[in-house]
Structures are given as C-alpha cells and as structure tokens.
Amino acid sequence: MTPAELAAATTLPSGLTPEAEALWHARHGSWESAHNIAQDIPTKLGSWIHALLHVIEGDQWNADYWFAKAGKPSRGSKDVDALWQEIASTILK
C-alpha cells in the first residue's frame, strides 16, 4: 500500500501495522483513536507519530517533547500534510 492509497481509503484497510493504522485514523479525523494507538507504540517511530498528533491537536509544546523522543526536528502546523506524508512513506516502504 502506498501513502496515497492509505490516505484515500474510506474504511480502515485490514492488515495494517499499528503505525499505519494510527496514520489512517489521523488522516480521517479520528484523532483520539490515532492517539490511543500511538501511545502504545514504544519506538522512535511511535514517538514521531505521537508528535504529529500533537501538532494536529495544536499542542506544540507536547509535540516538541515527542519530536525530541523520536530524534526528529520539531515541525509545526503548517507542516502537517508533509509530515504525515513523510511518516507514511517511512512506514509503507
């Protein structure tokens, strides 16, 4: 599956990793579902997704904490779409 296919899917595709599932929920307006999944991914990738979610939420201070845990530079609200795409491209290689 490509990032474009994940973004375009109108229902949650089966067989996704937790990372891809969190991104699907984030893209489709289910912030809380995405956040619940991301909280349970104990990796730098999970932290990166968690950072994205807090940017979407508008909580930049919290997002910066998760960017640091992920080892990634902080990004802001103007970067949400590009950041989603970057994370999706990493996950769906």
Residue pairs with C-beta under 8 A, 6 or more apart in sequence:
1 13
1 16
1 20
1 92
2 92
3 85
3 88
3 89
3 92
6 13
6 16
6 20
6 23
6 24
6 27
6 88
6 92
7 27
7 84
7 88
9 24
12 21
12 24
12 25
13 24
16 24
17 91
18 37
18 40
18 41
18 46
19 41
19 45
19 46
19 49
19 87
19 91
20 88
20 91
20 92
21 37
22 33
22 34
22 35
22 37
22 38
22 41
22 49
22 53
23 34
23 49
23 84
23 87
23 88
23 91
24 34
25 31
25 33
25 34
25 37
26 34
26 49
26 52
26 53
26 56
26 84
27 84
31 53
31 56
31 57
34 49
34 53
35 50
35 53
38 46
38 49
38 50
38 53
39 50
40 46
41 47
41 49
41 50
44 69
44 70
44 71
45 70
45 87
45 90
45 91
47 66
47 67
47 69
47 70
48 66
48 67
48 70
48 72
48 87
49 87
50 66
50 69
50 70
51 63
51 64
51 65
51 66
51 67
51 69
51 70
51 72
51 74
51 75
52 63
52 80
52 83
52 84
52 87
53 63
54 60
54 62
54 63
54 66
55 63
55 75
55 76
55 77
55 79
55 80
55 83
56 77
56 80
57 63
58 77
60 74
60 76
60 77
63 74
63 75
64 74
67 73
67 74
67 75
68 74
75 82
75 83
